[in-house]
Amino acid sequence: MKRVVLKRVEPPRPVATVRYVECQKNHAAAAGGHIVDGCREFIPSGAEGTDAAFTCAACGCHRNFHRRVES
């Protein structure tokens, strides 16, 4: 007796383009206020694949502080 195995093939997911825009780090959180530095766009300070690529060259914050926009 033969067994037939059916595999479900899922269609490929569309590739989303991700950009990181304005910095939302609150620099006055310790004092109980809300002040952002005004950085408008994430600019990596190093080459892709290095640890420096996660630091913004404009404001020095980590990429996670910048608002993520998928398009």
Secondary structure as a PSIPRED ss2 file (coil, helix, strand):
# PSIPRED VFORMAT (PSIPRED V4.0)

   1 M C   1.000  0.000  0.000
   2 K C   1.000  0.000  0.000
   3 R C   1.000  0.000  0.000
   4 V C   1.000  0.000  0.000
   5 V C   1.000  0.000  0.000
   6 L C   1.000  0.000  0.000
   7 K C   1.000  0.000  0.000
   8 R C   1.000  0.000  0.000
   9 V C   1.000  0.000  0.000
  10 E C   1.000  0.000  0.000
  11 P C   1.000  0.000  0.000
  12 P C   1.000  0.000  0.000
  13 R C   1.000  0.000  0.000
  14 P C   1.000  0.000  0.000
  15 V C   1.000  0.000  0.000
  16 A C   1.000  0.000  0.000
  17 T C   1.000  0.000  0.000
  18 V E   0.000  0.000  1.000
  19 R E   0.000  0.000  1.000
  20 Y E   0.000  0.000  1.000
  21 V E   0.000  0.000  1.000
  22 E E   0.000  0.000  1.000
  23 C E   0.000  0.000  1.000
  24 Q C   1.000  0.000  0.000
  25 K C   1.000  0.000  0.000
  26 N C   1.000  0.000  0.000
  27 H C   1.000  0.000  0.000
  28 A C   1.000  0.000  0.000
  29 A H   0.000  1.000  0.000
  30 A H   0.000  1.000  0.000
  31 A H   0.000  1.000  0.000
  32 G C   1.000  0.000  0.000
  33 G C   1.000  0.000  0.000
  34 H C   1.000  0.000  0.000
  35 I C   1.000  0.000  0.000
  36 V C   1.000  0.000  0.000
  37 D C   1.000  0.000  0.000
  38 G C   1.000  0.000  0.000
  39 C C   1.000  0.000  0.000
  40 R C   1.000  0.000  0.000
  41 E C   1.000  0.000  0.000
  42 F C   1.000  0.000  0.000
  43 I C   1.000  0.000  0.000
  44 P E   0.000  0.000  1.000
  45 S C   1.000  0.000  0.000
  46 G C   1.000  0.000  0.000
  47 A C   1.000  0.000  0.000
  48 E C   1.000  0.000  0.000
  49 G C   1.000  0.000  0.000
  50 T C   1.000  0.000  0.000
  51 D H   0.000  1.000  0.000
  52 A H   0.000  1.000  0.000
  53 A H   0.000  1.000  0.000
  54 F H   0.000  1.000  0.000
  55 T E   0.000  0.000  1.000
  56 C E   0.000  0.000  1.000
  57 A C   1.000  0.000  0.000
  58 A C   1.000  0.000  0.000
  59 C C   1.000  0.000  0.000
  60 G C   1.000  0.000  0.000
  61 C C   1.000  0.000  0.000
  62 H E   0.000  0.000  1.000
  63 R H   0.000  1.000  0.000
  64 N H   0.000  1.000  0.000
  65 F H   0.000  1.000  0.000
  66 H E   0.000  0.000  1.000
  67 R E   0.000  0.000  1.000
  68 R E   0.000  0.000  1.000
  69 V E   0.000  0.000  1.000
  70 E E   0.000  0.000  1.000
  71 S C   1.000  0.000  0.000
